[in-house]
Amino acid sequence: MAGYTHLFIPGPTNIPEEVRQAMNLPMEDMRAASFPNLTLPLFEDIKRVFKNETGRVFIFP
């Protein structure tokens, strides 16, 4: 990835090529119609992680 400066902490460390390639994927558009299909199941998992039964999970842009 020429032209990019990365901060490797702790490091320096070697990053596998497949990880570097995964970093080149475009971000998900939070306004896309498919975005709720990605995030809604994650919200339920986050509730379980934080042992939250009554609260609401939301994304703050």
Buried (B, 14 or more C-beta within 10 A) or exposed (E): EEEEEEEEEEEEEEEEEEEEEEEEEEEEEEEEEEEEEEBEEEEEEEBEEEEEEEEEBEEEE
